[in-house]
Amino acid sequence: MPNRPGSVTFVAVLAYLNGILNIIGGVVTLFTRNSMVPSSDAGAVAGITTSAILSIILGIVILIVARGLLNGSRFARGLVTVVMILNAISGVILLFSLQFFSGILEILWAVVMLALLYTRRANAFFAARTSG
């Protein structure tokens, strides 16, 4: 059984960081939401609360996916692949909306992450983990 390649570990570490930052951001937003808008604007407070809770939930899901990558889960790899393809599409849309720098960054990020997850060693790692 092949060892986990550094490229997969790197992507998983980035995913862990992303998940942790989502959770921290959600918690901070949740506790400071009343200072962001007037408390008389119940709709805005509800929207911020919902956004904060979704950020926390997304962070937890990202942590689970990162763990799956480290364990060689094909499902986790597929999920990251789908998200990166959506990021690339988002980048193309940004290019057409004249946000060139953001669009190029989105596309490059997706390409780099996919390249790291689909090296020859990464392919062997995921194939060995799911068949054995």
Protein Blocks (a to p, Z undefined) as FASTA:
>chain_A
ZZddfklmmmmmmmmmmmmmmmmmmmmmmmmmmmmpcfklmmlmmmmmmmmmmmmmmmmm
mmmmmmmmmnopaklmmmmmmmmmmmmmmmmmmmmnopaklmmmmmmmmmmmmmmmmcfk
lmmmmmmmmmZZ
